[in-house]
Amino acid sequence: MPKSALALLLATLIPAAGIRAETLEAEAIVLPSRSVSLSLPVEAILREVKVTEGSPVKKGDVLATLYSPVESLEKERAAKQLELAEFLLANSEKLRANAIISEEAAREKLIDCDIARIEARRTQAVIEDKTLFAPFDGFVLRIHKEPGETVGRVDKIVDIVDLKTLHVDAFLDGAVIGKIGKSTAAAVEIPALGLSGVPVAIGMVDPVVDPGSGLFRVRLVLANPDLSIRSGVPAKVVFDI
């Protein structure tokens, strides 16, 4: 092989042989993917709390109620009035078809039925405004009010958290902000739980370096379907760059 060709080959291979993967390590904290304080847009007495702290809940579960027995009875009364109005409307349509009653009389029954429907929806809206529902599957973290207490508008009643998906927030030196992207491979270690090398996906890279600390945040998404990982524990994230 000519010397010039050999030199070219060596120049190509030697740098390639010296290439090695570079990693970055960062301290991190494990957090719930969602944590919300739930309240209601009304002022009333808290009648019942249907959950306890630490209990699991499903989306749509009733957590607490503020409506009174009178409001519950009004809902039942409106439902019966609607049932009666629909019955009378059906009869009036049959009578009108046989020319036994006038068009005007039949129309009155139709209007009465519409009014009954509106009243039924109104009483249902009152109940829903005073019922606290779980917005997602999760766990009850805190209960802020007890039955018998007056709850004001937007007063916290129940806190719930979502632990099926966790966030791992890592903080890195601003000098490497250009080296981390959503496609960067990463794994998390949680020494307190004996976990290491758990793959995680990068959900967000903060585009701004904090001027006080010189750090920027990377939020990673960690699946936790069996709920074996609890939030609040320290972690370490290893990035392959």
C-alpha positions, 0 to 999 in steps of 0.5 A, spaced: 500 500 500 502 506 498 505 510 504 500 516 502 494 511 502 496 508 509 497 515 512 490 516 510 487 510 513 491 511 520 488 518 520 481 515 519 481 510 524 485 512 530 480 518 532 475 513 531 478 508 536 479 514 541 471 515 541 468 514 547 461 515 550 461 521 555 456 521 561 453 526 565 451 525 572 446 530 576 442 530 582 435 529 582 428 528 586 422 524 584 415 528 584 408 526 582 406 527 575 400 531 578 399 534 585 392 538 586 388 541 591 381 541 590 376 546 592 369 548 590 366 554 587 361 555 593 360 556 600 357 551 604 357 546 610 361 540 609 356 534 609 361 528 608 368 526 606 368 519 603 375 518 603 381 517 607 388 520 607 392 515 603 386 511 600 386 510 592 381 514 588 379 513 581 377 519 576 370 521 577 369 518 584 366 522 589 371 525 595 366 530 599 359 533 599 357 539 601 349 539 599 344 539 604 338 533 605 333 539 602 337 540 596 337 532 595 330 532 596 329 538 591 333 534 586 328 528 587 322 532 586 324 535 580 326 528 577 318 526 579 316 533 576 319 531 569 317 524 569 310 527 570 311 532 565 313 527 560 307 523 561 302 528 560 306 530 554 306 523 551 298 523 552 297 530 549 300 528 543 296 522 542 290 527 543 292 532 539 293 526 533 286 524 534 283 532 534 281 531 541 285 537 544 287 543 540 294 545 538 295 550 543 293 545 549 298 540 546 303 546 545 302 548 553 304 541 555 310 541 551 312 548 554 311 545 561 315 539 559 321 543 557 320 547 564 321 541 568 327 539 564 330 545 565 328 545 573 331 538 573 338 540 570 338 546 575 337 541 581 343 537 578 347 543 577 346 545 584 348 538 587 354 537 582 357 544 584 357 542 591 360 535 590 367 534 589 370 529 584 376 526 583 379 529 576 384 523 575 386 516 578 391 517 584 391 517 592 388 522 597 394 526 600 391 531 605 384 532 607 384 539 609 376 540 612 372 536 616 365 534 616 361 540 619 366 545 617 364 551 613 367 551 606 368 558 603 369 559 595 376 555 593 378 553 600 382 547 599 378 541 601 382 535 599 389 534 595 390 528 591 396 526 587 398 521 581 403 516 582 402 512 576 407 516 572 412 520 576 417 526 574 424 526 576 427 533 576 434 533 575 439 540 575 445 541 571 450 546 570 448 551 565 455 550 561 452 543 558 445 546 556 446 545 549 448 538 550 441 535 553 435 534 548 429 530 548 432 525 544 438 524 549 438 517 553 438 517 560 437 512 566 435 514 573 438 511 580 434 511 586 439 508 592 434 508 597 429 503 593 435 499 590 434 501 583 439 503 578 439 503 570 432 505 570 431 508 563 427 514 563 424 519 557 426 526 557 419 530 558 422 537 558 429 541 558 428 548 561 431 553 556 433 558 561 439 557 566 437 560 573 442 566 574 442 565 581 444 558 581 447 557 574 443 551 573 437 549 569 432 543 570 431 537 566 424 534 567 424 526 566 418 521 565 418 515 569 413 510 569 410 507 575 404 502 573 405 498 580 406 504 584 412 501 587 416 508 587 414 513 592 415 520 590 419 525 594 426 520 594 432 523 592 435 520 585 441 521 580 440 521 573 445 519 568 445 522 561 449 519 555 451 525 551 
